[in-house]
Amino acid sequence: MEAFYIFLIKSSGLIALFYLAYHFMLRKETFFTSNRWFLLLGLFTSVLLPLVVFTKIIWVEPTPINYDWS
């Protein structure tokens, strides 16, 4: 259930980001078809992008420990 809440937070943030981009850049444009495509692609992107997970594997070499047994 926690993963679903994280998905909703990420998706809501992306929807807000696309809406703010629309509001500040495309609101007064008269190309209604392109505005509609922008908003639809924003919705699809906000659903699909939170599902992408990037993982980075870092290999750490163990440091050799030299014991003085004398």
mmCIF file of the N, C-alpha and C atoms, coordinates in Angstrom:
data_MODEL
# 
_entry.id   MODEL 
# 
loop_
_atom_site.group_PDB 
_atom_site.id 
_atom_site.type_symbol 
_atom_site.label_atom_id 
_atom_site.label_alt_id 
_atom_site.label_comp_id 
_atom_site.label_asym_id 
_atom_site.label_entity_id 
_atom_site.label_seq_id 
_atom_site.pdbx_PDB_ins_code 
_atom_site.Cartn_x 
_atom_site.Cartn_y 
_atom_site.Cartn_z 
_atom_site.occupancy 
_atom_site.B_iso_or_equiv 
_atom_site.pdbx_formal_charge 
_atom_site.auth_seq_id 
_atom_site.auth_comp_id 
_atom_site.auth_asym_id 
_atom_site.auth_atom_id 
_atom_site.pdbx_PDB_model_num 
ATOM 1   N N  . MET A 1 1  ? 0.814  -1.189  0.000   1.00 0.00 ? 1  MET A N  1 
ATOM 2   C CA . MET A 1 1  ? 0.000  0.000   0.000   1.00 0.00 ? 1  MET A CA 1 
ATOM 3   C C  . MET A 1 1  ? 0.861  1.258   0.000   1.00 0.00 ? 1  MET A C  1 
ATOM 4   N N  . GLU A 1 2  ? 2.025  1.164   0.638   1.00 0.00 ? 2  GLU A N  1 
ATOM 5   C CA . GLU A 1 2  ? 2.914  2.316   0.684   1.00 0.00 ? 2  GLU A CA 1 
ATOM 6   C C  . GLU A 1 2  ? 3.442  2.663   -0.709  1.00 0.00 ? 2  GLU A C  1 
ATOM 7   N N  . ALA A 1 3  ? 3.699  1.655   -1.529  1.00 0.00 ? 3  ALA A N  1 
ATOM 8   C CA . ALA A 1 3  ? 4.174  1.890   -2.890  1.00 0.00 ? 3  ALA A CA 1 
ATOM 9   C C  . ALA A 1 3  ? 3.110  2.611   -3.715  1.00 0.00 ? 3  ALA A C  1 
ATOM 10  N N  . PHE A 1 4  ? 1.852  2.308   -3.465  1.00 0.00 ? 4  PHE A N  1 
ATOM 11  C CA . PHE A 1 4  ? 0.769  2.976   -4.179  1.00 0.00 ? 4  PHE A CA 1 
ATOM 12  C C  . PHE A 1 4  ? 0.707  4.451   -3.808  1.00 0.00 ? 4  PHE A C  1 
ATOM 13  N N  . TYR A 1 5  ? 0.910  4.779   -2.540  1.00 0.00 ? 5  TYR A N  1 
ATOM 14  C CA . TYR A 1 5  ? 0.909  6.176   -2.112  1.00 0.00 ? 5  TYR A CA 1 
ATOM 15  C C  . TYR A 1 5  ? 2.079  6.941   -2.723  1.00 0.00 ? 5  TYR A C  1 
ATOM 16  N N  . ILE A 1 6  ? 3.229  6.303   -2.805  1.00 0.00 ? 6  ILE A N  1 
ATOM 17  C CA . ILE A 1 6  ? 4.387  6.947   -3.434  1.00 0.00 ? 6  ILE A CA 1 
ATOM 18  C C  . ILE A 1 6  ? 4.111  7.181   -4.914  1.00 0.00 ? 6  ILE A C  1 
ATOM 19  N N  . PHE A 1 7  ? 3.480  6.196   -5.570  1.00 0.00 ? 7  PHE A N  1 
ATOM 20  C CA . PHE A 1 7  ? 3.093  6.375   -6.969  1.00 0.00 ? 7  PHE A CA 1 
ATOM 21  C C  . PHE A 1 7  ? 2.144  7.548   -7.128  1.00 0.00 ? 7  PHE A C  1 
ATOM 22  N N  . LEU A 1 8  ? 1.156  7.656   -6.245  1.00 0.00 ? 8  LEU A N  1 
ATOM 23  C CA . LEU A 1 8  ? 0.200  8.760   -6.331  1.00 0.00 ? 8  LEU A CA 1 
ATOM 24  C C  . LEU A 1 8  ? 0.875  10.107  -6.111  1.00 0.00 ? 8  LEU A C  1 
ATOM 25  N N  . ILE A 1 9  ? 1.818  10.178  -5.198  1.00 0.00 ? 9  ILE A N  1 
ATOM 26  C CA . ILE A 1 9  ? 2.525  11.445  -4.945  1.00 0.00 ? 9  ILE A CA 1 
ATOM 27  C C  . ILE A 1 9  ? 3.351  11.837  -6.159  1.00 0.00 ? 9  ILE A C  1 
ATOM 28  N N  . LYS A 1 10 ? 4.077  10.875  -6.744  1.00 0.00 ? 10 LYS A N  1 
ATOM 29  C CA . LYS A 1 10 ? 4.879  11.172  -7.932  1.00 0.00 ? 10 LYS A CA 1 
ATOM 30  C C  . LYS A 1 10 ? 3.989  11.580  -9.100  1.00 0.00 ? 10 LYS A C  1 
ATOM 31  N N  . SER A 1 11 ? 2.908  10.861  -9.293  1.00 0.00 ? 11 SER A N  1 
ATOM 32  C CA . SER A 1 11 ? 2.007  11.152  -10.398 1.00 0.00 ? 11 SER A CA 1 
ATOM 33  C C  . SER A 1 11 ? 1.340  12.515  -10.218 1.00 0.00 ? 11 SER A C  1 
ATOM 34  N N  . SER A 1 12 ? 0.938  12.826  -9.011  1.00 0.00 ? 12 SER A N  1 
ATOM 35  C CA . SER A 1 12 ? 0.316  14.127  -8.755  1.00 0.00 ? 12 SER A CA 1 
ATOM 36  C C  . SER A 1 12 ? 1.303  15.265  -8.973  1.00 0.00 ? 12 SER A C  1 
ATOM 37  N N  . GLY A 1 13 ? 2.538  15.052  -8.587  1.00 0.00 ? 13 GLY A N  1 
ATOM 38  C CA . GLY A 1 13 ? 3.560  16.072  -8.813  1.00 0.00 ? 13 GLY A CA 1 
ATOM 39  C C  . GLY A 1 13 ? 3.794  16.318  -10.297 1.00 0.00 ? 13 GLY A C  1 
ATOM 40  N N  . LEU A 1 14 ? 3.821  15.249  -11.085 1.00 0.00 ? 14 LEU A N  1 
ATOM 41  C CA . LEU A 1 14 ? 4.007  15.411  -12.522 1.00 0.00 ? 14 LEU A CA 1 
ATOM 42  C C  . LEU A 1 14 ? 2.812  16.083  -13.176 1.00 0.00 ? 14 LEU A C  1 
ATOM 43  N N  . ILE A 1 15 ? 1.613  15.745  -12.734 1.00 0.00 ? 15 ILE A N  1 
ATOM 44  C CA . ILE A 1 15 ? 0.417  16.410  -13.275 1.00 0.00 ? 15 ILE A CA 1 
ATOM 45  C C  . ILE A 1 15 ? 0.465  17.895  -12.947 1.00 0.00 ? 15 ILE A C  1 
ATOM 46  N N  . ALA A 1 16 ? 0.861  18.233  -11.725 1.00 0.00 ? 16 ALA A N  1 
ATOM 47  C CA . ALA A 1 16 ? 0.973  19.645  -11.349 1.00 0.00 ? 16 ALA A CA 1 
ATOM 48  C C  . ALA A 1 16 ? 2.043  20.346  -12.178 1.00 0.00 ? 16 ALA A C  1 
ATOM 49  N N  . LEU A 1 17 ? 3.154  19.668  -12.444 1.00 0.00 ? 17 LEU A N  1 
ATOM 50  C CA . LEU A 1 17 ? 4.219  20.248  -13.250 1.00 0.00 ? 17 LEU A CA 1 
ATOM 51  C C  . LEU A 1 17 ? 3.745  20.517  -14.679 1.00 0.00 ? 17 LEU A C  1 
ATOM 52  N N  . PHE A 1 18 ? 3.042  19.563  -15.280 1.00 0.00 ? 18 PHE A N  1 
ATOM 53  C CA . PHE A 1 18 ? 2.517  19.768  -16.629 1.00 0.00 ? 18 PHE A CA 1 
ATOM 54  C C  . PHE A 1 18 ? 1.457  20.866  -16.646 1.00 0.00 ? 18 PHE A C  1 
ATOM 55  N N  . TYR A 1 19 ? 0.629  20.929  -15.613 1.00 0.00 ? 19 TYR A N  1 
ATOM 56  C CA . TYR A 1 19 ? -0.383 21.977  -15.577 1.00 0.00 ? 19 TYR A CA 1 
ATOM 57  C C  . TYR A 1 19 ? 0.254  23.360  -15.436 1.00 0.00 ? 19 TYR A C  1 
ATOM 58  N N  . LEU A 1 20 ? 1.283  23.462  -14.596 1.00 0.00 ? 20 LEU A N  1 
ATOM 59  C CA . LEU A 1 20 ? 1.961  24.749  -14.466 1.00 0.00 ? 20 LEU A CA 1 
ATOM 60  C C  . LEU A 1 20 ? 2.649  25.156  -15.760 1.00 0.00 ? 20 LEU A C  1 
ATOM 61  N N  . ALA A 1 21 ? 3.240  24.188  -16.465 1.00 0.00 ? 21 ALA A N  1 
ATOM 62  C CA . ALA A 1 21 ? 3.844  24.488  -17.766 1.00 0.00 ? 21 ALA A CA 1 
ATOM 63  C C  . ALA A 1 21 ? 2.776  24.956  -18.746 1.00 0.00 ? 21 ALA A C  1 
ATOM 64  N N  . TYR A 1 22 ? 1.621  24.312  -18.735 1.00 0.00 ? 22 TYR A N  1 
ATOM 65  C CA . TYR A 1 22 ? 0.522  24.747  -19.601 1.00 0.00 ? 22 TYR A CA 1 
ATOM 66  C C  . TYR A 1 22 ? 0.045  26.144  -19.211 1.00 0.00 ? 22 TYR A C  1 
ATOM 67  N N  . HIS A 1 23 ? -0.110 26.362  -17.926 1.00 0.00 ? 23 HIS A N  1 
ATOM 68  C CA . HIS A 1 23 ? -0.661 27.631  -17.458 1.00 0.00 ? 23 HIS A CA 1 
ATOM 69  C C  . HIS A 1 23 ? 0.254  28.809  -17.802 1.00 0.00 ? 23 HIS A C  1 
ATOM 70  N N  . PHE A 1 24 ? 1.555  28.636  -17.644 1.00 0.00 ? 24 PHE A N  1 
ATOM 71  C CA . PHE A 1 24 ? 2.461  29.746  -17.867 1.00 0.00 ? 24 PHE A CA 1 
ATOM 72  C C  . PHE A 1 24 ? 2.912  29.897  -19.321 1.00 0.00 ? 24 PHE A C  1 
ATOM 73  N N  . MET A 1 25 ? 2.871  28.813  -20.102 1.00 0.00 ? 25 MET A N  1 
ATOM 74  C CA . MET A 1 25 ? 3.393  28.912  -21.467 1.00 0.00 ? 25 MET A CA 1 
ATOM 75  C C  . MET A 1 25 ? 2.336  28.785  -22.559 1.00 0.00 ? 25 MET A C  1 
ATOM 76  N N  . LEU A 1 26 ? 1.313  27.987  -22.356 1.00 0.00 ? 26 LEU A N  1 
ATOM 77  C CA . LEU A 1 26 ? 0.392  27.676  -23.446 1.00 0.00 ? 26 LEU A CA 1 
ATOM 78  C C  . LEU A 1 26 ? -1.037 28.174  -23.232 1.00 0.00 ? 26 LEU A C  1 
ATOM 79  N N  . ARG A 1 27 ? -1.297 28.833  -22.136 1.00 0.00 ? 27 ARG A N  1 
ATOM 80  C CA . ARG A 1 27 ? -2.671 29.208  -21.811 1.00 0.00 ? 27 ARG A CA 1 
ATOM 81  C C  . ARG A 1 27 ? -3.273 30.153  -22.840 1.00 0.00 ? 27 ARG A C  1 
ATOM 82  N N  . LYS A 1 28 ? -2.511 31.102  -23.338 1.00 0.00 ? 28 LYS A N  1 
ATOM 83  C CA . LYS A 1 28 ? -3.057 32.111  -24.247 1.00 0.00 ? 28 LYS A CA 1 
ATOM 84  C C  . LYS A 1 28 ? -2.899 31.745  -25.719 1.00 0.00 ? 28 LYS A C  1 
ATOM 85  N N  . GLU A 1 29 ? -2.371 30.579  -25.995 1.00 0.00 ? 29 GLU A N  1 
ATOM 86  C CA . GLU A 1 29 ? -2.225 30.147  -27.384 1.00 0.00 ? 29 GLU A CA 1 
ATOM 87  C C  . GLU A 1 29 ? -3.586 29.750  -27.950 1.00 0.00 ? 29 GLU A C  1 
ATOM 88  N N  . THR A 1 30 ? -3.737 29.951  -29.253 1.00 0.00 ? 30 THR A N  1 
ATOM 89  C CA . THR A 1 30 ? -5.010 29.612  -29.887 1.00 0.00 ? 30 THR A CA 1 
ATOM 90  C C  . THR A 1 30 ? -4.939 28.291  -30.651 1.00 0.00 ? 30 THR A C  1 
ATOM 91  N N  . PHE A 1 31 ? -3.826 27.578  -30.532 1.00 0.00 ? 31 PHE A N  1 
ATOM 92  C CA . PHE A 1 31 ? -3.700 26.265  -31.167 1.00 0.00 ? 31 PHE A CA 1 
ATOM 93  C C  . PHE A 1 31 ? -4.299 25.227  -30.219 1.00 0.00 ? 31 PHE A C  1 
ATOM 94  N N  . PHE A 1 32 ? -5.617 25.113  -30.268 1.00 0.00 ? 32 PHE A N  1 
ATOM 95  C CA . PHE A 1 32 ? -6.309 24.280  -29.301 1.00 0.00 ? 32 PHE A CA 1 
ATOM 96  C C  . PHE A 1 32 ? -5.977 22.797  -29.455 1.00 0.00 ? 32 PHE A C  1 
ATOM 97  N N  . THR A 1 33 ? -5.717 22.369  -30.669 1.00 0.00 ? 33 THR A N  1 
ATOM 98  C CA . THR A 1 33 ? -5.384 20.960  -30.887 1.00 0.00 ? 33 THR A CA 1 
ATOM 99  C C  . THR A 1 33 ? -4.040 20.624  -30.255 1.00 0.00 ? 33 THR A C  1 
ATOM 100 N N  . SER A 1 34 ? -3.049 21.488  -30.431 1.00 0.00 ? 34 SER A N  1 
ATOM 101 C CA . SER A 1 34 ? -1.738 21.219  -29.829 1.00 0.00 ? 34 SER A CA 1 
ATOM 102 C C  . SER A 1 34 ? -1.807 21.335  -28.307 1.00 0.00 ? 34 SER A C  1 
ATOM 103 N N  . ASN A 1 35 ? -2.616 22.253  -27.785 1.00 0.00 ? 35 ASN A N  1 
ATOM 104 C CA . ASN A 1 35 ? -2.792 22.338  -26.334 1.00 0.00 ? 35 ASN A CA 1 
ATOM 105 C C  . ASN A 1 35 ? -3.427 21.063  -25.779 1.00 0.00 ? 35 ASN A C  1 
ATOM 106 N N  . ARG A 1 36 ? -4.397 20.541  -26.510 1.00 0.00 ? 36 ARG A N  1 
ATOM 107 C CA . ARG A 1 36 ? -5.068 19.317  -26.081 1.00 0.00 ? 36 ARG A CA 1 
ATOM 108 C C  . ARG A 1 36 ? -4.087 18.143  -26.092 1.00 0.00 ? 36 ARG A C  1 
ATOM 109 N N  . TRP A 1 37 ? -3.247 18.048  -27.119 1.00 0.00 ? 37 TRP A N  1 
ATOM 110 C CA . TRP A 1 37 ? -2.242 16.979  -27.176 1.00 0.00 ? 37 TRP A CA 1 
ATOM 111 C C  . TRP A 1 37 ? -1.222 17.115  -26.062 1.00 0.00 ? 37 TRP A C  1 
ATOM 112 N N  . PHE A 1 38 ? -0.833 18.356  -25.753 1.00 0.00 ? 38 PHE A N  1 
ATOM 113 C CA . PHE A 1 38 ? 0.112  18.569  -24.658 1.00 0.00 ? 38 PHE A CA 1 
ATOM 114 C C  . PHE A 1 38 ? -0.464 18.076  -23.333 1.00 0.00 ? 38 PHE A C  1 
ATOM 115 N N  . LEU A 1 39 ? -1.713 18.415  -23.067 1.00 0.00 ? 39 LEU A N  1 
ATOM 116 C CA . LEU A 1 39 ? -2.328 17.991  -21.813 1.00 0.00 ? 39 LEU A CA 1 
ATOM 117 C C  . LEU A 1 39 ? -2.540 16.473  -21.764 1.00 0.00 ? 39 LEU A C  1 
ATOM 118 N N  . LEU A 1 40 ? -2.927 15.873  -22.882 1.00 0.00 ? 40 LEU A N  1 
ATOM 119 C CA . LEU A 1 40 ? -3.110 14.419  -22.907 1.00 0.00 ? 40 LEU A CA 1 
ATOM 120 C C  . LEU A 1 40 ? -1.782 13.689  -22.739 1.00 0.00 ? 40 LEU A C  1 
ATOM 121 N N  . LEU A 1 41 ? -0.743 14.147  -23.426 1.00 0.00 ? 41 LEU A N  1 
ATOM 122 C CA . LEU A 1 41 ? 0.563  13.522  -23.264 1.00 0.00 ? 41 LEU A CA 1 
ATOM 123 C C  . LEU A 1 41 ? 1.101  13.736  -21.852 1.00 0.00 ? 41 LEU A C  1 
ATOM 124 N N  . GLY A 1 42 ? 0.763  14.861  -21.238 1.00 0.00 ? 42 GLY A N  1 
ATOM 125 C CA . GLY A 1 42 ? 1.147  15.083  -19.852 1.00 0.00 ? 42 GLY A CA 1 
ATOM 126 C C  . GLY A 1 42 ? 0.486  14.088  -18.919 1.00 0.00 ? 42 GLY A C  1 
ATOM 127 N N  . LEU A 1 43 ? -0.774 13.778  -19.160 1.00 0.00 ? 43 LEU A N  1 
ATOM 128 C CA . LEU A 1 43 ? -1.465 12.784  -18.333 1.00 0.00 ? 43 LEU A CA 1 
ATOM 129 C C  . LEU A 1 43 ? -0.867 11.396  -18.515 1.00 0.00 ? 43 LEU A C  1 
ATOM 130 N N  . PHE A 1 44 ? -0.610 11.005  -19.757 1.00 0.00 ? 44 PHE A N  1 
ATOM 131 C CA . PHE A 1 44 ? -0.020 9.681   -19.999 1.00 0.00 ? 44 PHE A CA 1 
ATOM 132 C C  . PHE A 1 44 ? 1.384  9.589   -19.420 1.00 0.00 ? 44 PHE A C  1 
ATOM 133 N N  . THR A 1 45 ? 2.151  10.669  -19.545 1.00 0.00 ? 45 THR A N  1 
ATOM 134 C CA . THR A 1 45 ? 3.500  10.677  -18.995 1.00 0.00 ? 45 THR A CA 1 
ATOM 135 C C  . THR A 1 45 ? 3.473  10.598  -17.480 1.00 0.00 ? 45 THR A C  1 
ATOM 136 N N  . SER A 1 46 ? 2.529  11.288  -16.861 1.00 0.00 ? 46 SER A N  1 
ATOM 137 C CA . SER A 1 46 ? 2.459  11.268  -15.400 1.00 0.00 ? 46 SER A CA 1 
ATOM 138 C C  . SER A 1 46 ? 2.003  9.915   -14.862 1.00 0.00 ? 46 SER A C  1 
ATOM 139 N N  . VAL A 1 47 ? 1.388  9.100   -15.692 1.00 0.00 ? 47 VAL A N  1 
ATOM 140 C CA . VAL A 1 47 ? 1.033  7.745   -15.268 1.00 0.00 ? 47 VAL A CA 1 
ATOM 141 C C  . VAL A 1 47 ? 2.201  6.784   -15.493 1.00 0.00 ? 47 VAL A C  1 
ATOM 142 N N  . LEU A 1 48 ? 2.904  6.945   -16.599 1.00 0.00 ? 48 LEU A N  1 
ATOM 143 C CA . LEU A 1 48 ? 3.956  5.985   -16.945 1.00 0.00 ? 48 LEU A CA 1 
ATOM 144 C C  . LEU A 1 48 ? 5.307  6.300   -16.305 1.00 0.00 ? 48 LEU A C  1 
ATOM 145 N N  . LEU A 1 49 ? 5.661  7.558   -16.141 1.00 0.00 ? 49 LEU A N  1 
ATOM 146 C CA . LEU A 1 49 ? 6.990  7.910   -15.649 1.00 0.00 ? 49 LEU A CA 1 
ATOM 147 C C  . LEU A 1 49 ? 7.258  7.463   -14.212 1.00 0.00 ? 49 LEU A C  1 
ATOM 148 N N  . PRO A 1 50 ? 6.288  7.493   -13.285 1.00 0.00 ? 50 PRO A N  1 
ATOM 149 C CA . PRO A 1 50 ? 6.584  6.983   -11.938 1.00 0.00 ? 50 PRO A CA 1 
ATOM 150 C C  . PRO A 1 50 ? 6.850  5.474   -11.893 1.00 0.00 ? 50 PRO A C  1 
ATOM 151 N N  . LEU A 1 51 ? 6.487  4.750   -12.938 1.00 0.00 ? 51 LEU A N  1 
ATOM 152 C CA . LEU A 1 51 ? 6.732  3.317   -12.955 1.00 0.00 ? 51 LEU A CA 1 
ATOM 153 C C  . LEU A 1 51 ? 8.168  2.973   -13.342 1.00 0.00 ? 51 LEU A C  1 
ATOM 154 N N  . VAL A 1 52 ? 8.901  3.940   -13.887 1.00 0.00 ? 52 VAL A N  1 
ATOM 155 C CA . VAL A 1 52 ? 10.287 3.715   -14.296 1.00 0.00 ? 52 VAL A CA 1 
ATOM 156 C C  . VAL A 1 52 ? 11.181 3.842   -13.068 1.00 0.00 ? 52 VAL A C  1 
ATOM 157 N N  . VAL A 1 53 ? 12.023 2.839   -12.864 1.00 0.00 ? 53 VAL A N  1 
ATOM 158 C CA . VAL A 1 53 ? 12.914 2.829   -11.707 1.00 0.00 ? 53 VAL A CA 1 
ATOM 159 C C  . VAL A 1 53 ? 14.347 2.729   -12.211 1.00 0.00 ? 53 VAL A C  1 
ATOM 160 N N  . PHE A 1 54 ? 15.199 3.631   -11.755 1.00 0.00 ? 54 PHE A N  1 
ATOM 161 C CA . PHE A 1 54 ? 16.605 3.602   -12.101 1.00 0.00 ? 54 PHE A CA 1 
ATOM 162 C C  . PHE A 1 54 ? 17.379 3.036   -10.921 1.00 0.00 ? 54 PHE A C  1 
ATOM 163 N N  . THR A 1 55 ? 18.186 2.026   -11.181 1.00 0.00 ? 55 THR A N  1 
ATOM 164 C CA . THR A 1 55 ? 19.022 1.466   -10.129 1.00 0.00 ? 55 THR A CA 1 
ATOM 165 C C  . THR A 1 55 ? 20.473 1.590   -10.549 1.00 0.00 ? 55 THR A C  1 
ATOM 166 N N  . LYS A 1 56 ? 21.316 1.866   -9.603  1.00 0.00 ? 56 LYS A N  1 
ATOM 167 C CA . LYS A 1 56 ? 22.739 1.992   -9.869  1.00 0.00 ? 56 LYS A CA 1 
ATOM 168 C C  . LYS A 1 56 ? 23.468 1.058   -8.911  1.00 0.00 ? 56 LYS A C  1 
ATOM 169 N N  . ILE A 1 57 ? 24.250 0.164   -9.489  1.00 0.00 ? 57 ILE A N  1 
ATOM 170 C CA . ILE A 1 57 ? 24.993 -0.797  -8.683  1.00 0.00 ? 57 ILE A CA 1 
ATOM 171 C C  . ILE A 1 57 ? 26.411 -0.273  -8.518  1.00 0.00 ? 57 ILE A C  1 
ATOM 172 N N  . ILE A 1 58 ? 26.836 -0.161  -7.292  1.00 0.00 ? 58 ILE A N  1 
ATOM 173 C CA . ILE A 1 58 ? 28.180 0.308   -6.976  1.00 0.00 ? 58 ILE A CA 1 
ATOM 174 C C  . ILE A 1 58 ? 28.944 -0.844  -6.348  1.00 0.00 ? 58 ILE A C  1 
ATOM 175 N N  . TRP A 1 59 ? 30.034 -1.243  -6.983  1.00 0.00 ? 59 TRP A N  1 
ATOM 176 C CA . TRP A 1 59 ? 30.866 -2.322  -6.473  1.00 0.00 ? 59 TRP A CA 1 
ATOM 177 C C  . TRP A 1 59 ? 31.967 -1.709  -5.618  1.00 0.00 ? 59 TRP A C  1 
ATOM 178 N N  . VAL A 1 60 ? 32.063 -2.178  -4.401  1.00 0.00 ? 60 VAL A N  1 
ATOM 179 C CA . VAL A 1 60 ? 33.089 -1.709  -3.478  1.00 0.00 ? 60 VAL A CA 1 
ATOM 180 C C  . VAL A 1 60 ? 34.069 -2.850  -3.257  1.00 0.00 ? 60 VAL A C  1 
ATOM 181 N N  . GLU A 1 61 ? 35.316 -2.602  -3.598  1.00 0.00 ? 61 GLU A N  1 
ATOM 182 C CA . GLU A 1 61 ? 36.343 -3.621  -3.399  1.00 0.00 ? 61 GLU A CA 1 
ATOM 183 C C  . GLU A 1 61 ? 36.685 -3.702  -1.918  1.00 0.00 ? 61 GLU A C  1 
ATOM 184 N N  . PRO A 1 62 ? 36.727 -4.913  -1.364  1.00 0.00 ? 62 PRO A N  1 
ATOM 185 C CA . PRO A 1 62 ? 37.094 -5.018  0.047   1.00 0.00 ? 62 PRO A CA 1 
ATOM 186 C C  . PRO A 1 62 ? 38.576 -4.676  0.233   1.00 0.00 ? 62 PRO A C  1 
ATOM 187 N N  . THR A 1 63 ? 38.843 -3.937  1.265   1.00 0.00 ? 63 THR A N  1 
ATOM 188 C CA . THR A 1 63 ? 40.234 -3.584  1.530   1.00 0.00 ? 63 THR A CA 1 
ATOM 189 C C  . THR A 1 63 ? 40.902 -4.743  2.251   1.00 0.00 ? 63 THR A C  1 
ATOM 190 N N  . PRO A 1 64 ? 42.071 -5.154  1.781   1.00 0.00 ? 64 PRO A N  1 
ATOM 191 C CA . PRO A 1 64 ? 42.754 -6.276  2.446   1.00 0.00 ? 64 PRO A CA 1 
ATOM 192 C C  . PRO A 1 64 ? 43.300 -5.836  3.805   1.00 0.00 ? 64 PRO A C  1 
ATOM 193 N N  . ILE A 1 65 ? 43.064 -6.676  4.775   1.00 0.00 ? 65 ILE A N  1 
ATOM 194 C CA . ILE A 1 65 ? 43.543 -6.390  6.138   1.00 0.00 ? 65 ILE A CA 1 
ATOM 195 C C  . ILE A 1 65 ? 44.729 -7.303  6.406   1.00 0.00 ? 65 ILE A C  1 
ATOM 196 N N  . ASN A 1 66 ? 45.863 -6.708  6.632   1.00 0.00 ? 66 ASN A N  1 
ATOM 197 C CA . ASN A 1 66 ? 47.077 -7.482  6.924   1.00 0.00 ? 66 ASN A CA 1 
ATOM 198 C C  . ASN A 1 66 ? 47.262 -7.545  8.437   1.00 0.00 ? 66 ASN A C  1 
ATOM 199 N N  . TYR A 1 67 ? 47.127 -8.766  8.956   1.00 0.00 ? 67 TYR A N  1 
ATOM 200 C CA . TYR A 1 67 ? 47.325 -8.957  10.390  1.00 0.00 ? 67 TYR A CA 1 
ATOM 201 C C  . TYR A 1 67 ? 48.786 -9.304  10.656  1.00 0.00 ? 67 TYR A C  1 
ATOM 202 N N  . ASP A 1 68 ? 49.322 -8.714  11.696  1.00 0.00 ? 68 ASP A N  1 
ATOM 203 C CA . ASP A 1 68 ? 50.697 -9.039  12.114  1.00 0.00 ? 68 ASP A CA 1 
ATOM 204 C C  . ASP A 1 68 ? 50.591 -10.089 13.214  1.00 0.00 ? 68 ASP A C  1 
ATOM 205 N N  . TRP A 1 69 ? 50.812 -11.369 12.872  1.00 0.00 ? 69 TRP A N  1 
ATOM 206 C CA . TRP A 1 69 ? 50.640 -12.467 13.806  1.00 0.00 ? 69 TRP A CA 1 
ATOM 207 C C  . TRP A 1 69 ? 51.890 -12.737 14.650  1.00 0.00 ? 69 TRP A C  1 
ATOM 208 N N  . SER A 1 70 ? 52.906 -11.920 14.511  1.00 0.00 ? 70 SER A N  1 
ATOM 209 C CA . SER A 1 70 ? 54.126 -12.189 15.282  1.00 0.00 ? 70 SER A CA 1 
ATOM 210 C C  . SER A 1 70 ? 54.049 -11.688 16.713  1.00 0.00 ? 70 SER A C  1 
# 
